[in-house]
Amino acid sequence: MTTNSPSTMQAIVISAFGAPSNLVIRTVPLPTPTPGTARIRIRAFGINHAEMHMRRGEWAESVPISGIECVGTVDACPGGEFAPGTAVASVMGGLGRTIPGSYAQYTVARVENIVALAKAGEEPALGWAELAALPESYCVAWTCLFRNLGLERGQRLLIRGATSALGRAALNLAVNAGAVVTATTRSEGKFAELEALGAADAVVEGPGLPERLRESGRAEKFDRVLELVGNSTVVESLTLVKRDGRLCLAGWLGGLDPIKDFNPLLQMASGVHFSFFGSFVFGAPEFPLSDVPLESITRAVADGKFDAKPFKVFKFGEVQEAHQYMEDGRASGKMVVVVDV
């Protein structure tokens, strides 16, 4: 089934690798869905660090229309998996990497990478801008915490990079699950924000964190560590995990340079479990997107259980400004773009 749709659409295109100014709006053909996919009328989308690297030409895969996530309504679905008009979210499945992404009025996504946010014909529990802050951050955070890390009530969790969008999502979910969270941020001025979200403790992010924790009397190691700063700090973070504890690497706020001179024999404690999660696997048989309770997370946000408000909402024509915010490190949480053209 399909709705009456235009033959063209507006899309934000990477005209050349480089600065945010290289993101330009162009008129392009409307994408055509095929069996196993659905066309989504995009109402809003989140801004992610991956898209900054794609724009710069630093990502292994990218296409001119970027964007790895969106929320909107189903416009056409040849296989009938979703009724037209259903409010949905889509995450990954090649969006922005191998197929045109969400920086547009419409996109075509694999049905395995689409989840309904409400029943057909019903309004979702949140507005589009608020919904757009959830899919990538909360799907990744939930999977890291409850699949890779197996987080349980009462466990001590360290989140490095907790004021990022992913870090805040993980903090919300972990506190709601009864974990005791220590959160790091580069700015001491953000301690109050983290504590308001439920962090039991906040620490300045930076080199020498294990030593600084010991010097301040916080010598006990953690049951779980969620590493979002990345390759530059993960070896250090491994020293902060208890025996039988777990560390999950899932973010690269510190850059994409590889880990240098890592020798597990000398630098990794025995009995520590080290894993990785990348959201590009969502939609694969081993990582179904349906595994993540995104609709219930949406309801929890609507009920005020989580503070998941976007840090800043931009209009479609302001995407360059949004990327400049990200480039300058001015974002403190999730930035979203509403598709109002």
Secondary structure, 3 states (H helix, E strand, C coil): CECCCCCEEEEEEECCCCCHHHEEEEEEECCCCCCCEEEEEEEEEECCHHHHHHHHCCCCCCCCCCCCEEEEEEEECCCCCCCCCCEEEEECCCECCCECCCCECEEEEEHHHEEECCCCCCCCCCCHHHHHCCHHHHHHHHHHHHHHCCCCCCCEEEEECCCCHHHHHHHHHHHHCCCEEEEEECCHHHHHHHHHCCCCEEEECCCCHHHHHHHCCCCCCEEEEEECCCCCCHHHHHCCEEEEEEEEECCCCCCCCCCCCCCHHHHCCCCCEEEECCHHHCCCCCCCHHHCCHHHHHHHHHCCCCCCCCCEEEEHHHHHHHHHHHHHCCCCCCEEEECCC
